[in-house]
């Protein structure tokens, strides 16, 4: 049975329509959190969920990627990446909203006693009109050990 160590939430935007930020291929940070893991045993694990709502006004599917990193800056380690296509809405450009949610884990990470995680969202491909982040946006994680 696992022992709960810590939990954090990074709630960037709480409501639909709370923002209107176009996605970029470079990626945008939408969540940062830190977990106290000082009391962890040898089998530390981190479980996380991230969610971003998007609006698209395009007639083709746009690949959107959520990436989760352990650490910050140049030394950050990519621990999770998932890509989903924003909805294609047909030949007529109409607005379509979608929520992109991922769930993952970082199993037995190095344990300096405090771990920082960051969540980013980006899109790939060459399109004239990128999907827009409309909210809500949320990133949460919990640390467990034996």
C-alpha positions in Angstrom: 0.0 0.0 0.0 1.3 3.4 -0.9 1.8 6.4 1.4 0.6 9.8 0.3 3.4 12.4 0.5 2.2 15.6 -1.1 -0.2 17.1 -3.7 -0.3 20.3 -5.6 -2.6 22.0 -8.1 -1.7 24.7 -10.7 -4.9 26.2 -11.9 -4.0 28.6 -14.6 -7.5 29.4 -15.8 -10.7 28.3 -14.0 -13.5 29.0 -16.5 -14.3 28.5 -20.2 -13.6 31.8 -22.0 -11.2 32.9 -19.2 -8.5 33.6 -21.8 -8.0 33.7 -25.6 -4.3 32.9 -26.3 -3.3 31.4 -29.7 -1.2 28.2 -29.5 2.4 28.4 -30.8 4.7 25.8 -32.1 7.3 27.0 -29.5 5.0 25.9 -26.7 3.5 27.7 -23.8 3.8 27.0 -20.1 0.4 26.5 -18.4 1.3 24.9 -15.1 4.1 24.7 -12.6 4.0 22.9 -9.3 6.4 21.5 -6.7 6.1 18.4 -4.5 7.7 17.7 -1.1 9.2 14.3 -1.4 11.7 14.4 1.5 9.9 11.6 3.4 9.8 9.2 0.4 11.0 5.6 0.6 12.9 4.0 -2.3 9.8 3.5 -4.6 8.7 7.1 -5.2 6.1 7.8 -7.8 4.3 10.9 -9.1 0.9 10.8 -10.7 -0.3 13.8 -12.6 -3.2 15.0 -14.7 -3.3 18.0 -17.1 -6.2 19.6 -19.0 -6.5 22.4 -21.5 -9.6 23.6 -23.4 -9.1 24.8 -26.9 -11.1 26.4 -29.7 -10.3 25.8 -33.3 -11.6 27.6 -36.4 -10.0 25.4 -39.1 -11.1 22.8 -41.6 -8.2 20.4 -41.0 -7.1 18.5 -37.9 -4.3 20.3 -35.9 -1.9 18.1 -33.9 -1.7 19.6 -30.3 0.8 18.3 -27.8 1.0 18.4 -24.0 4.4 17.8 -22.5 5.3 17.4 -18.9 8.8 18.1 -17.6 10.5 17.3 -14.3 12.6 20.3 -13.4 12.9 23.7 -15.0 15.3 25.4 -17.5 17.8 23.6 -19.7 18.2 20.7 -17.3 14.5 19.8 -17.3 13.7 16.2 -18.2 10.8 15.3 -20.5 8.8 12.6 -18.7 5.6 12.6 -20.7 4.3 13.7 -24.1 0.9 13.2 -25.7 -0.4 14.5 -29.0 -4.1 14.8 -30.0 -5.6 16.3 -33.1 -7.8 19.3 -32.5 -11.1 18.6 -34.2 -11.5 19.1 -38.0 -14.8 20.9 -38.6 -15.2 20.4 -42.3 -15.0 22.7 -45.3 -16.8 25.6 -43.6 -14.7 27.2 -40.9 -16.8 27.1 -37.7 -15.7 27.3 -34.1 -15.2 23.9 -32.4 -14.2 23.6 -28.7 -12.4 20.6 -27.3 -10.8 19.6 -24.0 -7.4 17.9 -24.1 -6.7 15.9 -20.9 -3.7 13.7 -20.1 -2.9 11.4 -17.2 0.5 9.9 -16.5 3.2 9.0 -14.0 6.8 9.6 -13.2 7.9 6.3 -11.6 11.0 6.2 -9.3 12.3 9.7 -10.2 15.5 10.9 -8.6 14.6 12.3 -5.2 16.3 15.5 -4.0 13.5 16.0 -1.5 11.5 18.5 -3.6 10.5 17.9 -7.2 9.2 20.6 -9.6 7.1 19.7 -12.6 6.0 21.9 -15.5 3.2 21.4 -18.2 3.4 22.9 -21.7 1.1 22.9 -24.7 2.1 23.4 -28.3 1.0 22.5 -31.8 2.9 21.1 -34.8 2.4 21.7 -38.5 2.1 24.7 -40.8 -1.3 26.2 -40.5 -2.5 29.8 -41.0 -4.8 29.8 -37.9 -3.7 28.1 -34.8 -6.1 26.7 -32.1 -6.7 29.1 -29.2 -6.5 28.3 -25.5 -9.8 29.3 -24.0 -9.7 27.8 -20.5 -10.0 26.1 -18.2 -6.4 25.0 -17.8 -5.3 22.8 -14.9 -2.3 20.8 -13.9 -2.2 18.6 -10.7 0.1 16.0 -9.3 0.5 13.9 -6.2 3.5 12.1 -4.7 3.3 8.6 -3.2 5.9 6.2 -1.8 6.2 2.9 0.0 
